[in-house]
Amino acid sequence: MILALALSLQASVAAPAVLAPKPTAAAAIKWPAKEADYVVRDFHFRSGETMAEVRLHYTTLGQPHRNAKGEIDNAVMVLHGTGGSGHQFLVPQFADELYGPGQPLDIRRYWIILPDNIGHGRSSKPSDGLHMKFPRYDYTDMVELQHHLLVEGLGIAHARLIMGTSMGCMHAFVWGEAYPDYARALMPLACEPIELAGLNRMWRQMIIDGIEADPAWTGGDYKAEPQEGLRLAESILLIAGSAPLNWQKLYPTRDKATAFVRDRISKGMAGLDANDLIYQVDASRTYDPWPKLETIKAPMTWLNSADDFINPRNFAYPQEALKRMPNTRFRLIPETDDTHGHGTHTWAVNWKADLADLLQRTN
């Protein structure tokens, strides 16, 4: 579930820092992206806390199109995973498969919105200065802020499509229940519509406890990042986003595997902030769309991966959920030595035909 967590992608390898791919410079230059901020004022969180201003950073591709009523009718929002940002969707294995001429999200036809969620990227987050005094946001807050951005910030009364990976996948389920008439179609990738319990909660709790047990954390008011806590966190994240067959093919000897994992952990730690990470992995604590699945009206295509450590292929939840969601199609992407574990959600070649089909059947 969750995570697009920062998958730092190197050449042909996807490995998570928090499970979300970081764009290469070439990818960022290739696509004519625009960036801006929108400020939500006097926001009230479910925890009872408030913020006078919540900054939401976002990236866009393409242009808005208005129908005969003057309404924007081509907006597509793509939601990142835990630890990621909108920029992760500019990486070649995602963007080059989707945004070009004739491709499913051809930017000559669609207006693509890539938000940085609260707590992530260049949006408001604990590391801005509040540290552990930052409001304790959850997924409901994050989706409500996305709604503010689309409706008030960008003037989008209805979205053509909302899709998301990992945490963004879970957000798509929240959207379907909270705003059932807002999106014409939903496409969640790499999650389950259930409370985060069992192993999925355990590894998140281990990350939180490991950081907070590091004496250098000092209750979140550290002067330098707590290295031992972050080393443990990055190690757990790497395992959660692992791809056994792919990594066996790419690192078939002990020396290659050892060199890769040491380099990956070192580089992943360099991109983490301890307090931000605690908030990111804990934001899922109230997520549980299962009781209200019948309220989701929008047609949905939902995909998981057979080699996903976080969302095991032998869970029965998809089959049970489909009985309650007649407008939903589910597909489990088979495991091969070219799939990428949880990170398969960002390699669009594995599911772009499913996306094209969803857009066609909701035209």
C-alpha positions as CSV (number, residue, x, y, z in Angstrom):
1,M,0.0,0.0,0.0
2,I,1.2,3.5,0.4
3,L,4.4,4.6,-0.8
4,A,5.6,5.9,-3.8
5,L,8.0,6.5,-1.1
6,A,11.0,8.1,-2.6
7,L,12.2,5.6,-5.1
8,S,15.4,7.1,-6.2
9,L,15.7,5.7,-9.7
10,Q,19.1,5.0,-11.2
11,A,19.3,4.0,-14.8
12,S,17.1,0.9,-15.1
13,V,16.8,0.4,-11.3
14,A,14.0,1.6,-9.0
15,A,14.9,1.6,-5.3
16,P,13.0,3.5,-2.7
17,A,14.2,6.2,-0.4
18,V,10.7,6.7,0.8
19,L,8.9,5.2,-2.0
20,A,8.7,7.7,-4.8
21,P,10.9,8.2,-7.8
22,K,12.9,11.4,-8.1
23,P,13.1,13.0,-11.6
24,T,16.3,13.2,-13.5
25,A,17.4,16.6,-14.8
26,A,16.8,15.4,-18.4
27,A,13.2,14.4,-17.6
28,A,12.5,17.8,-15.9
29,I,13.8,19.7,-18.9
30,K,12.0,17.6,-21.5
31,W,8.5,18.2,-20.3
32,P,7.2,21.8,-20.4
33,A,6.2,21.8,-16.8
34,K,4.9,24.9,-14.9
35,E,5.1,25.3,-11.2
36,A,3.2,27.4,-8.7
37,D,2.0,27.6,-5.1
38,Y,-1.6,27.9,-3.8
39,V,-2.2,29.0,-0.2
40,V,-5.2,27.5,1.8
41,R,-6.0,29.9,4.6
42,D,-7.3,29.1,8.1
43,F,-7.3,25.4,7.5
44,H,-8.8,23.2,10.2
45,F,-7.3,19.7,10.6
46,R,-9.2,16.6,11.9
47,S,-7.0,16.7,14.9
48,G,-8.5,20.0,16.0
49,E,-5.4,21.9,15.1
50,T,-5.4,24.8,12.7
51,M,-2.9,26.6,10.4
52,A,-3.4,30.2,9.2
53,E,-1.7,29.3,5.9
54,V,-1.0,25.9,4.2
55,R,1.2,26.2,1.2
56,L,0.5,23.7,-1.6
57,H,3.1,23.5,-4.3
58,Y,2.0,21.9,-7.6
59,T,3.3,21.3,-11.2
60,T,1.2,21.3,-14.3
61,L,1.6,20.1,-17.9
62,G,-0.7,21.1,-20.8
63,Q,-3.5,23.6,-20.7
64,P,-7.0,23.7,-19.3
65,H,-9.8,23.3,-21.8
66,R,-13.3,24.7,-21.3
67,N,-16.5,23.2,-22.6
68,A,-19.6,25.1,-23.9
69,K,-20.6,25.9,-20.3
70,G,-17.2,27.5,-19.6
71,E,-16.1,24.6,-17.3
72,I,-12.7,23.0,-17.3
73,D,-13.3,19.5,-18.6
74,N,-9.8,18.0,-19.1
75,A,-8.2,18.1,-15.7
76,V,-6.2,15.0,-14.6
77,M,-4.7,15.0,-11.1
78,V,-1.9,12.5,-10.4
79,L,-1.1,11.9,-6.7
80,H,2.3,10.8,-5.4
81,G,3.2,8.3,-2.6
82,T,4.6,8.7,0.8
83,G,7.8,10.8,0.8
84,G,7.3,11.8,-2.8
85,S,6.3,14.9,-4.8
86,G,4.6,15.8,-8.0
87,H,8.0,15.8,-9.7
88,Q,8.2,12.0,-9.4
89,F,5.8,11.9,-12.4
90,L,8.3,13.5,-14.7
91,V,10.6,10.5,-14.6
92,P,11.0,8.8,-18.0
93,Q,9.4,5.5,-17.1
94,F,6.2,7.4,-16.2
95,A,6.2,10.6,-18.3
96,D,7.6,9.2,-21.6
97,E,4.9,6.5,-21.6
98,L,2.0,8.8,-20.9
99,Y,2.3,12.4,-21.9
100,G,3.5,12.4,-25.5
101,P,1.4,12.7,-28.7
102,G,-1.2,9.9,-29.0
103,Q,-0.4,8.5,-25.5
104,P,-3.1,8.1,-22.8
105,L,-2.4,11.4,-21.1
106,D,-1.3,13.4,-24.2
107,I,-0.7,16.9,-22.8
108,R,-2.1,18.4,-26.0
109,R,-5.5,17.0,-24.8
110,Y,-5.3,16.9,-21.0
111,W,-4.3,19.4,-18.3
112,I,-2.1,17.4,-15.8
113,I,-1.9,18.6,-12.2
114,L,0.8,17.1,-10.0
115,P,0.5,18.4,-6.4
116,D,3.0,18.1,-3.6
117,N,0.9,17.0,-0.7
118,I,1.1,18.7,2.7
119,G,4.2,17.4,4.5
120,H,6.0,16.7,1.2
121,G,8.1,18.4,-1.5
122,R,7.8,22.2,-1.5
123,S,4.5,22.3,0.3
124,S,4.1,23.1,4.0
125,K,5.9,20.5,6.2
126,P,7.4,20.1,9.7
127,S,10.9,20.8,8.5
128,D,9.9,24.3,7.6
129,G,10.3,25.2,11.2
130,L,7.4,23.9,13.4
131,H,9.1,20.4,13.7
132,M,6.9,18.2,15.9
133,K,4.5,21.1,16.6
134,F,3.3,20.9,13.0
135,P,-0.4,19.9,12.8
136,R,-0.8,16.1,12.8
137,Y,-2.4,15.7,9.4
138,D,-4.0,12.6,8.0
139,Y,-5.2,11.3,4.7
140,T,-8.6,13.0,5.1
141,D,-6.8,16.4,5.6
142,M,-4.6,15.7,2.6
143,V,-7.5,15.0,0.3
144,E,-9.5,18.0,1.6
145,L,-6.5,20.2,0.8
146,Q,-6.2,18.7,-2.7
147,H,-9.9,19.6,-3.1
148,H,-9.2,23.2,-2.1
149,L,-6.4,23.4,-4.6
150,L,-8.5,22.0,-7.5
151,V,-11.8,23.8,-6.8
152,E,-10.7,27.1,-5.3
153,G,-7.2,27.4,-6.5
154,L,-7.6,26.2,-10.1
155,G,-11.3,26.6,-10.7
156,I,-11.9,22.9,-11.6
157,A,-15.5,22.0,-10.8
158,H,-15.0,18.4,-11.9
159,A,-11.9,16.3,-12.7
160,R,-11.7,14.1,-15.8
161,L,-9.5,11.6,-13.8
162,I,-7.9,11.3,-10.4
163,M,-5.1,8.7,-10.3
164,G,-2.5,8.0,-7.6
165,T,0.3,5.7,-6.7
166,S,0.8,4.1,-3.3
167,M,-0.4,6.8,-0.8
168,G,-1.9,8.5,-3.8
169,C,-3.7,5.2,-4.5
170,M,-5.3,5.4,-1.1
171,H,-6.1,9.0,-1.6
172,A,-8.1,8.0,-4.7
173,F,-10.3,5.7,-2.6
174,V,-10.7,8.6,-0.1
175,W,-11.7,10.9,-3.0
176,G,-14.2,8.4,-4.2
177,E,-16.0,8.4,-0.9
178,A,-15.6,12.0,0.2
179,Y,-16.5,13.5,-3.2
180,P,-18.4,10.8,-5.1
181,D,-19.5,13.1,-7.9
182,Y,-16.3,15.0,-8.4
183,A,-14.2,12.8,-10.7
184,R,-15.4,11.1,-13.9
185,A,-12.9,8.3,-13.3
186,L,-10.5,7.0,-10.6
187,M,-7.4,5.0,-11.1
188,P,-5.7,3.8,-7.8
189,L,-2.3,1.9,-8.2
190,A,-0.7,-0.1,-5.5
191,C,-2.9,-0.1,-2.4
192,E,-5.7,-1.9,-0.6
193,P,-9.0,-0.2,0.6
194,I,-8.5,-1.4,4.2
195,E,-7.3,-0.1,7.5
196,L,-3.5,-0.1,7.7
197,A,-2.9,-2.9,10.2
198,G,-0.8,-6.0,10.3
199,L,2.6,-5.8,8.7
200,N,1.8,-2.6,6.8
201,R,1.3,-0.8,10.1
202,M,4.2,-2.6,11.8
203,W,7.0,-1.5,9.5
204,R,5.7,2.1,9.7
205,Q,5.7,2.0,13.4
206,M,9.2,0.5,13.4
207,I,10.4,3.6,11.4
208,I,8.7,6.0,13.8
209,D,10.0,4.2,16.9
210,G,13.5,3.8,15.4
211,I,13.8,7.6,14.8
212,E,12.4,8.6,18.1
213,A,14.7,6.1,20.0
214,D,17.8,7.8,18.5
215,P,19.2,10.1,21.2
216,A,20.0,12.7,18.5
217,W,16.4,13.1,17.7
218,T,15.8,15.1,20.9
219,G,12.1,15.2,20.6
220,G,12.2,16.5,17.1
221,D,14.3,19.6,17.9
222,Y,17.6,18.2,16.6
223,K,20.4,20.4,15.3
224,A,21.6,17.6,12.9
225,E,19.6,14.7,11.4
226,P,19.5,11.6,13.7
227,Q,21.7,9.4,11.6
228,E,21.1,6.0,13.3
229,G,17.4,6.5,13.3
230,L,17.4,7.4,9.6
231,R,19.7,4.5,8.7
232,L,17.1,2.1,10.2
233,A,14.2,3.9,8.5
234,E,15.9,3.9,5.1
235,S,16.7,0.2,5.5
236,I,13.1,-0.7,6.3
237,L,11.9,1.5,3.3
238,L,14.3,-0.3,1.0
239,I,13.0,-3.7,2.0
240,A,9.4,-2.5,1.7
241,G,9.9,-1.4,-1.9
242,S,12.1,-4.3,-2.9
243,A,11.7,-6.3,-6.2
244,P,13.2,-9.7,-5.6
245,L,13.3,-11.1,-9.1
246,N,14.5,-7.8,-10.6
247,W,17.2,-7.3,-8.1
248,Q,18.4,-10.9,-8.4
249,K,18.8,-10.2,-12.1
250,L,20.6,-6.9,-11.7
251,Y,22.7,-7.9,-8.7
252,P,23.4,-11.6,-9.1
253,T,26.6,-11.7,-7.0
254,R,27.2,-11.0,-3.3
255,D,29.6,-8.2,-4.1
256,K,27.2,-6.4,-6.5
257,A,24.3,-6.8,-4.0
258,T,26.4,-5.5,-1.1
259,A,27.7,-2.5,-3.1
260,F,24.2,-1.6,-4.3
261,V,22.5,-1.7,-0.9
262,R,25.3,0.3,0.8
263,D,25.2,3.0,-1.8
264,R,21.4,3.1,-1.9
265,I,21.1,3.5,1.9
266,S,23.7,6.2,2.0
267,K,22.1,8.2,-0.8
268,G,18.6,7.6,0.6
269,M,19.5,8.9,4.0
270,A,20.8,12.1,2.5
271,G,17.4,13.0,1.2
272,L,15.4,12.4,4.4
273,D,14.2,14.7,7.2
274,A,13.4,12.7,10.4
275,N,10.4,14.8,11.5
276,D,8.9,14.9,7.9
277,L,9.3,11.2,7.6
278,I,7.5,10.5,11.0
279,Y,4.6,12.6,9.8
280,Q,4.6,11.0,6.3
281,V,4.4,7.4,7.5
282,D,1.9,8.1,10.3
283,A,-0.6,10.1,8.1
284,S,-2.2,6.7,7.1
285,R,-3.3,6.0,10.7
286,T,-7.0,6.9,10.2
287,Y,-7.3,5.5,6.6
288,D,-10.1,2.9,6.3
289,P,-12.4,3.2,3.3
290,W,-13.6,-0.4,3.6
291,P,-17.0,0.3,5.4
292,K,-18.2,2.7,2.8
293,L,-17.0,1.2,-0.5
294,E,-20.5,1.2,-1.9
295,T,-20.6,5.0,-1.9
296,I,-17.9,5.2,-4.6
297,K,-19.8,6.0,-7.8
298,A,-17.0,6.8,-10.3
299,P,-15.8,4.1,-12.6
300,M,-12.5,2.8,-11.3
301,T,-9.6,0.8,-12.6
302,W,-7.5,-0.5,-9.7
303,L,-4.2,-2.2,-10.1
304,N,-1.8,-4.0,-7.8
305,S,1.5,-5.9,-8.5
306,A,2.1,-9.5,-7.7
307,D,5.6,-8.7,-6.3
308,D,4.4,-5.9,-4.0
309,F,5.7,-6.5,-0.4
310,I,3.3,-3.9,0.9
311,N,0.2,-5.3,-0.7
312,P,0.6,-9.1,-0.9
313,R,-0.9,-10.8,-3.9
314,N,-2.7,-13.4,-1.7
315,F,-4.8,-10.8,0.1
316,A,-8.5,-11.6,-0.6
317,Y,-9.6,-7.9,-0.2
318,P,-9.7,-7.1,-4.0
319,Q,-12.1,-9.9,-4.7
320,E,-14.3,-9.0,-1.8
321,A,-14.2,-5.3,-2.7
322,L,-15.3,-5.9,-6.3
323,K,-18.5,-7.5,-5.1
324,R,-19.4,-4.1,-3.5
325,M,-18.0,-1.9,-6.3
326,P,-19.8,-2.8,-9.6
327,N,-18.1,0.0,-11.6
328,T,-14.6,-1.2,-10.6
329,R,-12.2,-3.3,-12.6
330,F,-9.2,-4.8,-10.8
331,R,-6.0,-6.3,-12.3
332,L,-3.0,-7.9,-10.6
333,I,0.1,-7.2,-12.6
334,P,2.1,-10.4,-12.9
335,E,5.6,-10.6,-11.4
336,T,8.6,-10.8,-13.8
337,D,12.3,-10.0,-13.5
338,D,11.4,-6.7,-15.1
339,T,8.7,-5.6,-12.6
340,H,9.7,-3.4,-9.7
341,G,7.9,-4.6,-6.6
342,H,5.8,-1.8,-5.0
343,G,7.4,0.6,-7.4
344,T,5.8,-1.1,-10.5
345,H,3.2,1.6,-10.1
346,T,5.6,4.2,-11.6
347,W,6.7,2.0,-14.6
348,A,3.7,2.9,-16.8
349,V,4.5,0.4,-19.5
350,N,2.9,-2.2,-17.1
351,W,-0.5,-0.5,-17.0
352,K,-0.9,2.2,-19.6
353,A,-3.3,0.0,-21.6
354,D,-5.5,-0.2,-18.6
355,L,-5.4,3.6,-18.3
356,A,-6.3,4.0,-22.0
357,D,-9.2,1.6,-21.5
358,L,-10.5,3.5,-18.4
359,L,-10.4,6.8,-20.3
360,Q,-12.2,5.2,-23.3
361,R,-15.0,3.7,-21.2
362,T,-15.6,7.0,-19.3
363,N,-15.5,9.2,-22.4
